[in-house]
Amino acid sequence: MLEEATPRKALEFAVTTEKIGAQIYQKLAKRFEDNEELKELFTSLAKDEQAHEREFKALLDRLPVDDNPVQYEQEQYLRAMAISDVFSDEEGIGKSVDAISTREDALERALSLEKSTLMYYTALSDVIGTSEAVDAIIAAEKRHVIRVMQLMITGERPKPL
């Protein structure tokens, strides 16, 4: 979870989140390699998460060295968005991945991850200000939520967005 609410720490948290998200999706793609729709979904999500990690790293590299804490209200908002069952506890975002064995469990976990990251990145944007990179990642996370929900609800392969 986010321990210090400065712009730099918030972006570092986002980089870590994307790295771990990619690892989770790679594991799930391998675990469900016999199910073409899940393998395709998780492989695609893993690639997207890797791209997001690179974008956040680039944004972090451009962030000014002066890393003053954000205003109290923004700090509390950012921390609140970093608190979820996905980001919290001893194992953090990767908890219980090994216990996922069914299609439904895998999709619920993916949806939870995508919704949590979407909420956090929206808060991050509010705190650090407008950024093309963060806006693009937020749009991608929204598409991820839709893709996972399409598969959960219809049982069919999601339409490309």
N, C-alpha and C positions, 0 to 999 in steps of 0.2 A: 504494500500500500504506500501511497505518497506520504513521506514523512515531513518534508519541508516544502512549503508552497512558494517556490520562486519559479519564474519562467523556465530557467534552466532545469531545475529538478522535475518540473512538470513534463518537459520535453524528454528528459532522460527516462522518466516513467513510461512515456508513450513508446519510446524506442524499445524498451524492455518488453512491454506489452505485445508489440508487434512481433518481436523475435520469438517469444514464447507461443504466441498465437500460431505462427507459421509451423513451429515444432508440433503443436497439438494437431493441426490439420494434416501434417505429413504422417503422423502416427495413425490418425483416423483413416486416411487414404489407404495406408498399408493394411490396416485392420479390416477394412471393408473392400479390399481389392476384388473380391468376387462379386460385388454389387456395383455394376458399372455406373449407375447414377450417383451413388455416394462417393465412389472413387473419383469421378469427374468433378463433383462439387468440392470435395475436400482438397484435391490437387489444385484446383483453380483458386480456392480461398488461400491456400498456403502460398502460392505465387503472389497473390495480391498483398498478403501480409508482409512478405519479403520486400516488395516494392515500397510499401508504406514505411517499413523500417528505414530503408534508404532515404526516403523523402524526409522523415523526421530527423535523421542524422544530418542531412544537408541543411535543414532548417536550424538545427542546433549549432552547426558550424557557423552560421550567419548571425546567430544571436549575439548581441553585444556582451562583452565580458562583465559589465556592471550587472549584477544579478540581485537586485534588491527584492526583498519579499514583497509580495503583492498586498494590496489593502486587505484588512481583516475580513471584510465581507466576502471578497473574491476568494481569499484563502479558504474560508469555511465552505464556500460553494464548491471549489475544486476538490477539497478533501472529501466532501459528501459524495461527489460523483466518483471518486476513487474507491469508495467503500461499497463493496458488493460481494456476493458470494463468489464471484469470479476472481476478484482481485484480493480478497481477504483470506485469512488463515495461514497456517504454517506452510502449506504447499503453494499457496497463491493460485494463480490463474490455471495452472496445470493439474490441480487436484482432481483425483478420481478419474483421470483419463484412462488408466489401465482397467478400471471397472466398467467402462462403457462396452456393452456387448450387443446391444440391439440398435436397429435403425432409428427407432424412436428416441432412445437415449442419446445417440450421437447427434441427431438433429436438434433435440432440446438443448444439449450442451453448446452446440454451435450457435443457436439462437441467443442463448444467454450471453455467450461471449460477445457476439456482434452487438447486441443491445447495450451491454455494459460499456464496450469501447465507444460506441456512438455517443452515449451520454457523457462519457469522460471527454471525448474530443470536442464535443459541443461546448462543454465547460472550459476546456483549454482555449478554444477560440475566443470565448468571452473574456478570458483573463489576459491572454497575450495580444489580443487584437486580431484584426483581419489579416489573413495570410492565405495566399493562393494555394500553397501546399496543404495547409490544414483544411481549407475549404474543399479541396479535391479529395482528401482522405475521408472527410465527413460524407461527401456525396457517395464515395465508394462503399463506406460502411452502411449507408442507407440501402444501397443496391444489394449488399450482402444479406441484410435483414430480409429484404423482399425475396431473394432467391431461396433462402432457407425456408421461409414461410410458404412459398409456393410448393416446395417439395413436401413439406409437412402436411399441408392442407389437401393438395390434389393427389399426392402420391406420384405425380408425374415429374419428369425432368423439367426444371424451370426454363422458361423462355429467356433467351439472352436479353440483357438490358442495354 
